[in-house]
């Protein structure tokens, strides 16, 4: 389903509460069509609200939940398994699925504003638009996100306004400290400086931080879809990064390979570098980037916001190309410069992982 063009032409969408505004600029130009045979997004424990919980119990009285101080979640299989409703890579409770499932791959960061972006790990989201140089606000209306944005809009109620204020107070405390230290820079000034020349990974950014080990818990591994019955997870191992196929019921189906990550920046073809630059430019526009960097700056007394954000972008880029190289070797691709399709696979193996990084803000 295509989006209604009139509200999105201005970068916002209509919502239940007119006092709240959802910025959808970072959806522009993208196309989406769910891959029913994928199941990647089902390897999670989605949050459920009270109404959703009641409906699930009505259709499946044996439904299991995990209740914590942060809320109630639909239990997934132990040790990295999928949601209990996943059957043959299809959702058996599709009509009653919780709101995170209804909204995926739309991700909403709650900070200075409500900003929607996309989980680019989802194979149903086309990535070719990242190579464009047109400003996001001038790109074509997005296609295929109508149901997902409608689900987001149903949750934009007055309580969200309170959460925005709380997030603003957390940010204010950080900004005041950085300002006292002479390190604060306005966020749009930071973006303007880095848009002109997007920072690419340098030799000192390699090797990148290894993923968790399988012993830490399979649910913590970065995962990606590559056509297998279960997703592939990357884990730290003795022989390099271990690529393991996960079972929907939990545990490891098989060890696929152990591949050393690059120690130095791998070579990229020009089109591959253009895609990487486009991804980093996209990440720069996400409010979640600066909202994750500012709390990290409190751990040091040196460096401006621009310097810290540039370093974070280089780290993200180094992670993308490292995972791209590992995935290329896993698939048996010939050696040589990384190509555009391989960088796309590196993005898909990285993006969800990065969106889980804590920020001073919140997630809708």
C-alpha beads as a LAMMPS data file, in Angstrom:
LAMMPS data file: protein, C-alpha beads

364 atoms
363 bonds

1 atom types
1 bond types

-500.0 500.0 xlo xhi
-500.0 500.0 ylo yhi
-500.0 500.0 zlo zhi

Masses

1 110.0

Atoms # bond

1 1 1 0.000 0.000 0.000
2 1 1 1.329 3.460 -0.862
3 1 1 1.195 6.357 1.552
4 1 1 -1.302 9.149 1.150
5 1 1 0.846 11.832 -0.530
6 1 1 -0.646 15.010 0.877
7 1 1 0.655 14.971 4.504
8 1 1 3.932 13.280 3.616
9 1 1 4.803 15.879 1.037
10 1 1 5.648 18.163 3.966
11 1 1 7.618 15.546 5.879
12 1 1 4.979 14.819 8.510
13 1 1 2.045 12.463 8.847
14 1 1 -1.423 12.923 10.283
15 1 1 -1.890 11.550 13.809
16 1 1 -4.525 11.043 16.433
17 1 1 -3.333 13.944 18.592
18 1 1 -2.773 17.136 16.539
19 1 1 -0.406 18.504 19.217
20 1 1 2.121 15.828 18.235
21 1 1 3.946 15.778 14.915
22 1 1 5.684 12.763 13.410
23 1 1 8.545 13.721 11.114
24 1 1 8.738 11.258 8.220
25 1 1 11.368 12.970 6.066
26 1 1 13.789 10.028 6.378
27 1 1 11.223 7.698 4.820
28 1 1 11.133 9.665 1.586
29 1 1 12.408 7.862 -1.501
30 1 1 12.264 4.401 0.080
31 1 1 10.183 1.467 -1.157
32 1 1 9.062 -1.426 1.007
33 1 1 7.469 -4.819 0.445
34 1 1 7.521 -7.438 3.194
35 1 1 9.251 -10.728 2.403
36 1 1 6.888 -13.298 3.969
37 1 1 9.556 -16.021 3.827
38 1 1 12.058 -13.927 5.839
39 1 1 10.950 -13.948 9.504
40 1 1 13.924 -11.810 10.592
41 1 1 11.804 -9.365 12.596
42 1 1 10.215 -12.295 14.490
43 1 1 13.471 -13.080 16.299
44 1 1 12.604 -10.669 19.096
45 1 1 10.401 -10.195 22.157
46 1 1 7.989 -7.408 21.186
47 1 1 6.437 -5.194 23.830
48 1 1 2.686 -5.628 24.322
49 1 1 0.229 -3.224 25.912
50 1 1 -2.688 -4.292 28.072
51 1 1 -5.181 -4.385 25.212
52 1 1 -2.879 -6.417 22.972
53 1 1 -2.175 -8.825 25.812
54 1 1 -5.883 -9.418 26.370
55 1 1 -6.501 -10.066 22.671
56 1 1 -3.608 -12.518 22.423
57 1 1 -4.833 -14.423 25.463
58 1 1 -8.280 -14.565 23.921
59 1 1 -7.077 -16.196 20.708
60 1 1 -4.285 -18.231 22.355
61 1 1 -4.781 -18.765 26.124
62 1 1 -1.359 -20.463 26.366
63 1 1 0.464 -17.285 25.283
64 1 1 3.536 -16.622 27.444
65 1 1 4.748 -13.167 28.438
66 1 1 7.806 -11.693 30.107
67 1 1 6.879 -9.038 32.666
68 1 1 9.538 -6.534 33.743
69 1 1 9.685 -3.061 35.237
70 1 1 9.908 -1.756 31.642
71 1 1 6.651 -3.424 30.602
72 1 1 5.239 -6.667 29.265
73 1 1 6.810 -8.544 26.356
74 1 1 5.771 -11.477 24.227
75 1 1 8.116 -14.337 25.106
76 1 1 10.447 -15.621 22.414
77 1 1 12.162 -18.978 22.288
78 1 1 15.089 -19.284 24.687
79 1 1 18.684 -18.830 23.526
80 1 1 18.053 -16.640 20.507
81 1 1 14.813 -18.242 19.359
82 1 1 11.926 -16.622 17.536
83 1 1 8.558 -15.399 18.753
84 1 1 6.317 -18.219 19.958
85 1 1 3.819 -17.403 17.181
86 1 1 6.273 -17.941 14.313
87 1 1 5.220 -21.016 12.320
88 1 1 7.101 -21.924 9.127
89 1 1 8.409 -18.360 8.945
90 1 1 4.862 -16.966 9.088
91 1 1 3.098 -15.220 11.992
92 1 1 0.276 -17.426 13.274
93 1 1 -1.236 -14.468 15.184
94 1 1 -0.873 -11.879 12.426
95 1 1 -4.209 -10.139 12.980
96 1 1 -3.439 -9.706 16.705
97 1 1 0.292 -8.985 16.486
98 1 1 1.639 -6.355 18.938
99 1 1 2.381 -2.789 17.880
100 1 1 6.164 -3.225 17.311
101 1 1 5.324 -5.935 14.781
102 1 1 2.680 -3.776 13.125
103 1 1 5.097 -0.839 12.813
104 1 1 8.250 -2.621 11.650
105 1 1 10.403 -1.575 9.756
106 1 1 9.466 1.967 10.861
107 1 1 11.518 3.087 13.872
108 1 1 10.498 6.218 15.817
109 1 1 13.015 8.048 17.998
110 1 1 11.455 10.198 20.696
111 1 1 13.705 13.147 21.542
112 1 1 13.435 16.815 20.580
113 1 1 10.719 15.563 18.215
114 1 1 9.187 12.331 16.980
115 1 1 11.374 11.271 14.072
116 1 1 10.633 8.205 11.950
117 1 1 13.404 6.380 10.147
118 1 1 13.718 2.853 8.799
119 1 1 15.322 -0.330 10.077
120 1 1 17.534 -0.954 7.068
121 1 1 18.336 -4.498 8.201
122 1 1 14.901 -5.453 6.858
123 1 1 15.414 -7.074 3.416
124 1 1 12.055 -5.711 2.281
125 1 1 13.420 -2.133 2.298
126 1 1 15.169 -1.223 -0.974
127 1 1 18.545 0.436 -0.317
128 1 1 19.292 1.910 -3.744
129 1 1 17.921 5.304 -2.672
130 1 1 20.872 5.689 -0.278
131 1 1 23.167 6.332 -3.239
132 1 1 21.185 9.427 -4.268
133 1 1 22.559 12.864 -3.428
134 1 1 19.211 14.672 -3.436
135 1 1 18.267 16.027 0.032
136 1 1 15.830 13.709 1.799
137 1 1 13.161 16.395 1.952
138 1 1 13.180 16.649 -1.869
139 1 1 12.897 12.932 -2.598
140 1 1 9.812 11.125 -3.821
141 1 1 7.104 10.068 -1.395
142 1 1 7.822 6.679 0.192
143 1 1 5.982 3.597 -0.999
144 1 1 4.657 0.661 0.968
145 1 1 4.574 2.026 4.527
146 1 1 0.897 2.985 4.812
147 1 1 -0.133 0.287 7.291
148 1 1 3.019 0.703 9.362
149 1 1 2.624 4.469 9.716
150 1 1 -1.061 4.058 10.495
151 1 1 -0.052 1.772 13.368
152 1 1 2.432 4.382 14.622
153 1 1 -0.166 7.147 14.409
154 1 1 -2.592 5.193 16.595
155 1 1 -0.079 5.412 19.436
156 1 1 0.542 9.168 19.212
157 1 1 -1.567 10.092 22.225
158 1 1 -1.130 12.812 24.901
159 1 1 1.073 10.568 27.053
160 1 1 3.757 10.767 24.374
161 1 1 3.997 14.527 24.975
162 1 1 5.003 13.840 28.596
163 1 1 7.710 11.458 27.437
164 1 1 9.033 14.146 25.090
165 1 1 9.323 16.578 27.997
166 1 1 11.141 14.001 30.124
167 1 1 13.577 13.308 27.291
168 1 1 14.138 17.038 26.889
169 1 1 15.074 17.351 30.549
170 1 1 17.624 14.543 30.210
171 1 1 19.147 16.225 27.195
172 1 1 19.171 19.609 28.939
173 1 1 21.343 18.296 31.759
174 1 1 23.894 16.939 29.275
175 1 1 23.929 20.113 27.161
176 1 1 24.474 22.340 30.210
177 1 1 27.500 20.321 31.276
178 1 1 29.023 20.290 27.793
179 1 1 28.371 24.020 27.474
180 1 1 30.183 24.687 30.758
181 1 1 33.138 22.742 29.365
182 1 1 33.074 24.720 26.107
183 1 1 32.377 21.612 24.041
184 1 1 28.734 22.096 23.059
185 1 1 27.833 22.792 19.416
186 1 1 24.344 23.155 17.991
187 1 1 23.239 19.962 16.340
188 1 1 22.346 21.465 12.958
189 1 1 25.787 23.092 12.831
190 1 1 27.320 19.658 13.434
191 1 1 25.265 18.138 10.643
192 1 1 26.088 20.966 8.248
193 1 1 29.824 20.484 8.872
194 1 1 29.720 16.722 8.348
195 1 1 27.342 16.761 5.375
196 1 1 29.954 18.619 3.365
197 1 1 32.413 15.731 3.723
198 1 1 31.025 12.567 5.273
199 1 1 33.797 10.947 7.362
200 1 1 34.809 7.517 6.074
201 1 1 36.650 4.869 8.123
202 1 1 40.361 5.353 8.687
203 1 1 43.045 2.686 9.326
204 1 1 42.913 3.418 13.069
205 1 1 39.223 2.429 13.111
206 1 1 40.206 -1.202 12.420
207 1 1 39.795 -3.848 13.621
208 1 1 36.298 -3.021 14.814
209 1 1 34.810 -4.198 18.079
210 1 1 33.900 -7.870 17.868
211 1 1 30.287 -8.974 18.303
212 1 1 29.328 -10.772 21.532
213 1 1 30.296 -14.409 21.908
214 1 1 27.692 -17.159 21.648
215 1 1 28.258 -17.845 25.343
216 1 1 27.017 -14.319 26.144
217 1 1 23.622 -15.318 24.742
218 1 1 22.513 -15.846 21.166
219 1 1 19.797 -13.212 21.610
220 1 1 22.523 -10.541 21.779
221 1 1 24.127 -11.384 18.437
222 1 1 23.721 -9.147 15.376
223 1 1 21.607 -11.121 12.921
224 1 1 20.752 -10.907 9.241
225 1 1 18.628 -12.749 6.698
226 1 1 20.357 -14.643 3.900
227 1 1 17.686 -17.053 2.710
228 1 1 18.088 -19.764 5.354
229 1 1 15.244 -21.101 7.538
230 1 1 16.729 -19.152 10.444
231 1 1 18.735 -15.913 10.482
232 1 1 22.522 -15.890 10.617
233 1 1 24.144 -14.458 13.732
234 1 1 27.690 -13.141 14.043
235 1 1 29.578 -14.119 17.187
236 1 1 33.104 -13.623 18.483
237 1 1 35.120 -16.833 18.173
238 1 1 38.673 -18.100 18.448
239 1 1 39.125 -18.338 14.678
240 1 1 37.505 -14.994 13.909
241 1 1 33.837 -14.072 13.746
242 1 1 31.667 -17.162 13.782
243 1 1 28.643 -17.164 11.496
244 1 1 25.947 -19.371 13.034
245 1 1 22.510 -20.236 11.709
246 1 1 19.905 -19.861 14.444
247 1 1 16.943 -22.156 14.998
248 1 1 13.489 -20.571 15.334
249 1 1 13.015 -22.795 18.406
250 1 1 16.272 -21.492 19.914
251 1 1 19.908 -22.507 19.776
252 1 1 22.302 -22.996 16.887
253 1 1 21.291 -25.050 13.879
254 1 1 24.827 -25.128 12.505
255 1 1 28.160 -23.310 12.527
256 1 1 28.628 -21.958 9.007
257 1 1 32.164 -20.560 9.170
258 1 1 34.712 -18.702 11.263
259 1 1 36.025 -15.694 9.324
260 1 1 38.638 -13.189 10.526
261 1 1 37.435 -9.552 10.198
262 1 1 39.670 -7.082 8.347
263 1 1 42.592 -5.512 10.182
264 1 1 42.779 -2.600 7.725
265 1 1 40.147 -0.821 5.587
266 1 1 39.162 -3.051 2.651
267 1 1 39.066 -1.561 -0.824
268 1 1 35.650 -0.528 -2.197
269 1 1 34.483 -0.022 -5.757
270 1 1 33.296 3.552 -6.516
271 1 1 29.628 2.517 -6.459
272 1 1 30.152 0.661 -3.170
273 1 1 31.772 3.721 -1.605
274 1 1 28.879 5.862 -2.841
275 1 1 26.417 3.550 -1.070
276 1 1 28.466 3.608 2.140
277 1 1 28.610 7.415 2.065
278 1 1 24.857 7.491 1.468
279 1 1 24.233 5.234 4.465
280 1 1 26.432 7.356 6.731
281 1 1 24.672 10.481 5.465
282 1 1 21.350 8.822 6.323
283 1 1 22.647 7.947 9.772
284 1 1 23.836 11.515 10.292
285 1 1 20.256 12.733 9.786
286 1 1 18.912 10.380 12.449
287 1 1 18.274 12.155 15.744
288 1 1 19.297 8.922 17.460
289 1 1 22.917 9.434 16.365
290 1 1 23.508 12.659 18.267
291 1 1 21.274 11.466 21.093
292 1 1 23.552 8.452 21.560
293 1 1 26.818 10.402 21.265
294 1 1 26.037 13.126 23.841
295 1 1 25.824 10.759 26.855
296 1 1 29.096 9.122 25.759
297 1 1 30.798 12.542 25.811
298 1 1 30.224 12.792 29.558
299 1 1 32.745 9.987 30.027
300 1 1 35.515 12.289 28.773
301 1 1 36.504 15.923 29.180
302 1 1 37.835 16.317 25.646
303 1 1 36.414 16.705 22.157
304 1 1 33.630 18.718 20.575
305 1 1 30.294 17.334 19.456
306 1 1 31.452 17.419 15.824
307 1 1 34.597 15.431 16.637
308 1 1 32.638 12.814 18.571
309 1 1 29.961 12.433 15.910
310 1 1 32.599 12.156 13.170
311 1 1 34.319 9.388 15.128
312 1 1 31.003 7.591 15.633
313 1 1 30.245 7.748 11.909
314 1 1 33.674 6.325 11.113
315 1 1 33.037 3.507 13.603
316 1 1 29.678 2.746 11.999
317 1 1 31.260 2.764 8.547
318 1 1 34.078 0.469 9.682
319 1 1 31.521 -1.926 11.160
320 1 1 29.538 -1.970 7.910
321 1 1 32.546 -2.765 5.723
322 1 1 33.875 -5.361 8.202
323 1 1 30.554 -7.196 8.267
324 1 1 30.261 -6.785 4.494
325 1 1 33.621 -8.504 4.036
326 1 1 32.706 -11.319 6.441
327 1 1 29.385 -11.843 4.634
328 1 1 31.132 -11.803 1.248
329 1 1 33.554 -14.511 2.382
330 1 1 30.678 -16.494 3.899
331 1 1 28.862 -16.496 0.548
332 1 1 32.005 -17.489 -1.356
333 1 1 32.262 -14.208 -3.263
334 1 1 35.536 -13.759 -5.177
335 1 1 38.207 -11.648 -3.521
336 1 1 38.728 -8.086 -4.642
337 1 1 37.244 -4.690 -3.828
338 1 1 33.907 -4.834 -2.033
339 1 1 31.047 -4.212 -4.442
340 1 1 27.815 -2.311 -3.971
341 1 1 25.760 -5.433 -3.226
342 1 1 28.220 -6.511 -0.555
343 1 1 28.099 -3.100 1.154
344 1 1 24.302 -3.411 1.110
345 1 1 24.669 -6.725 2.933
346 1 1 27.004 -5.047 5.447
347 1 1 24.367 -2.372 6.081
348 1 1 21.705 -5.022 6.639
349 1 1 23.979 -6.833 9.097
350 1 1 24.609 -3.613 11.048
351 1 1 21.648 -1.241 11.108
352 1 1 19.333 -2.944 13.620
353 1 1 22.309 -3.431 15.919
354 1 1 23.080 0.297 15.845
355 1 1 19.482 1.351 16.479
356 1 1 19.571 -0.549 19.774
357 1 1 22.308 1.749 21.155
358 1 1 20.926 3.741 24.166
359 1 1 20.232 7.477 23.765
360 1 1 19.184 10.343 26.015
361 1 1 15.847 10.047 24.237
362 1 1 13.404 7.188 24.026
363 1 1 11.816 4.841 21.528
364 1 1 8.137 5.157 20.789

Bonds

1 1 1 2
2 1 2 3
3 1 3 4
4 1 4 5
5 1 5 6
6 1 6 7
7 1 7 8
8 1 8 9
9 1 9 10
10 1 10 11
11 1 11 12
12 1 12 13
13 1 13 14
14 1 14 15
15 1 15 16
16 1 16 17
17 1 17 18
18 1 18 19
19 1 19 20
20 1 20 21
21 1 21 22
22 1 22 23
23 1 23 24
24 1 24 25
25 1 25 26
26 1 26 27
27 1 27 28
28 1 28 29
29 1 29 30
30 1 30 31
31 1 31 32
32 1 32 33
33 1 33 34
34 1 34 35
35 1 35 36
36 1 36 37
37 1 37 38
38 1 38 39
39 1 39 40
40 1 40 41
41 1 41 42
42 1 42 43
43 1 43 44
44 1 44 45
45 1 45 46
46 1 46 47
47 1 47 48
48 1 48 49
49 1 49 50
50 1 50 51
51 1 51 52
52 1 52 53
53 1 53 54
54 1 54 55
55 1 55 56
56 1 56 57
57 1 57 58
58 1 58 59
59 1 59 60
60 1 60 61
61 1 61 62
62 1 62 63
63 1 63 64
64 1 64 65
65 1 65 66
66 1 66 67
67 1 67 68
68 1 68 69
69 1 69 70
70 1 70 71
71 1 71 72
72 1 72 73
73 1 73 74
74 1 74 75
75 1 75 76
76 1 76 77
77 1 77 78
78 1 78 79
79 1 79 80
80 1 80 81
81 1 81 82
82 1 82 83
83 1 83 84
84 1 84 85
85 1 85 86
86 1 86 87
87 1 87 88
88 1 88 89
89 1 89 90
90 1 90 91
91 1 91 92
92 1 92 93
93 1 93 94
94 1 94 95
95 1 95 96
96 1 96 97
97 1 97 98
98 1 98 99
99 1 99 100
100 1 100 101
101 1 101 102
102 1 102 103
103 1 103 104
104 1 104 105
105 1 105 106
106 1 106 107
107 1 107 108
108 1 108 109
109 1 109 110
110 1 110 111
111 1 111 112
112 1 112 113
113 1 113 114
114 1 114 115
115 1 115 116
116 1 116 117
117 1 117 118
118 1 118 119
119 1 119 120
120 1 120 121
121 1 121 122
122 1 122 123
123 1 123 124
124 1 124 125
125 1 125 126
126 1 126 127
127 1 127 128
128 1 128 129
129 1 129 130
130 1 130 131
131 1 131 132
132 1 132 133
133 1 133 134
134 1 134 135
135 1 135 136
136 1 136 137
137 1 137 138
138 1 138 139
139 1 139 140
140 1 140 141
141 1 141 142
142 1 142 143
143 1 143 144
144 1 144 145
145 1 145 146
146 1 146 147
147 1 147 148
148 1 148 149
149 1 149 150
150 1 150 151
151 1 151 152
152 1 152 153
153 1 153 154
154 1 154 155
155 1 155 156
156 1 156 157
157 1 157 158
158 1 158 159
159 1 159 160
160 1 160 161
161 1 161 162
162 1 162 163
163 1 163 164
164 1 164 165
165 1 165 166
166 1 166 167
167 1 167 168
168 1 168 169
169 1 169 170
170 1 170 171
171 1 171 172
172 1 172 173
173 1 173 174
174 1 174 175
175 1 175 176
176 1 176 177
177 1 177 178
178 1 178 179
179 1 179 180
180 1 180 181
181 1 181 182
182 1 182 183
183 1 183 184
184 1 184 185
185 1 185 186
186 1 186 187
187 1 187 188
188 1 188 189
189 1 189 190
190 1 190 191
191 1 191 192
192 1 192 193
193 1 193 194
194 1 194 195
195 1 195 196
196 1 196 197
197 1 197 198
198 1 198 199
199 1 199 200
200 1 200 201
201 1 201 202
202 1 202 203
203 1 203 204
204 1 204 205
205 1 205 206
206 1 206 207
207 1 207 208
208 1 208 209
209 1 209 210
210 1 210 211
211 1 211 212
212 1 212 213
213 1 213 214
214 1 214 215
215 1 215 216
216 1 216 217
217 1 217 218
218 1 218 219
219 1 219 220
220 1 220 221
221 1 221 222
222 1 222 223
223 1 223 224
224 1 224 225
225 1 225 226
226 1 226 227
227 1 227 228
228 1 228 229
229 1 229 230
230 1 230 231
231 1 231 232
232 1 232 233
233 1 233 234
234 1 234 235
235 1 235 236
236 1 236 237
237 1 237 238
238 1 238 239
239 1 239 240
240 1 240 241
241 1 241 242
242 1 242 243
243 1 243 244
244 1 244 245
245 1 245 246
246 1 246 247
247 1 247 248
248 1 248 249
249 1 249 250
250 1 250 251
251 1 251 252
252 1 252 253
253 1 253 254
254 1 254 255
255 1 255 256
256 1 256 257
257 1 257 258
258 1 258 259
259 1 259 260
260 1 260 261
261 1 261 262
262 1 262 263
263 1 263 264
264 1 264 265
265 1 265 266
266 1 266 267
267 1 267 268
268 1 268 269
269 1 269 270
270 1 270 271
271 1 271 272
272 1 272 273
273 1 273 274
274 1 274 275
275 1 275 276
276 1 276 277
277 1 277 278
278 1 278 279
279 1 279 280
280 1 280 281
281 1 281 282
282 1 282 283
283 1 283 284
284 1 284 285
285 1 285 286
286 1 286 287
287 1 287 288
288 1 288 289
289 1 289 290
290 1 290 291
291 1 291 292
292 1 292 293
293 1 293 294
294 1 294 295
295 1 295 296
296 1 296 297
297 1 297 298
298 1 298 299
299 1 299 300
300 1 300 301
301 1 301 302
302 1 302 303
303 1 303 304
304 1 304 305
305 1 305 306
306 1 306 307
307 1 307 308
308 1 308 309
309 1 309 310
310 1 310 311
311 1 311 312
312 1 312 313
313 1 313 314
314 1 314 315
315 1 315 316
316 1 316 317
317 1 317 318
318 1 318 319
319 1 319 320
320 1 320 321
321 1 321 322
322 1 322 323
323 1 323 324
324 1 324 325
325 1 325 326
326 1 326 327
327 1 327 328
328 1 328 329
329 1 329 330
330 1 330 331
331 1 331 332
332 1 332 333
333 1 333 334
334 1 334 335
335 1 335 336
336 1 336 337
337 1 337 338
338 1 338 339
339 1 339 340
340 1 340 341
341 1 341 342
342 1 342 343
343 1 343 344
344 1 344 345
345 1 345 346
346 1 346 347
347 1 347 348
348 1 348 349
349 1 349 350
350 1 350 351
351 1 351 352
352 1 352 353
353 1 353 354
354 1 354 355
355 1 355 356
356 1 356 357
357 1 357 358
358 1 358 359
359 1 359 360
360 1 360 361
361 1 361 362
362 1 362 363
363 1 363 364
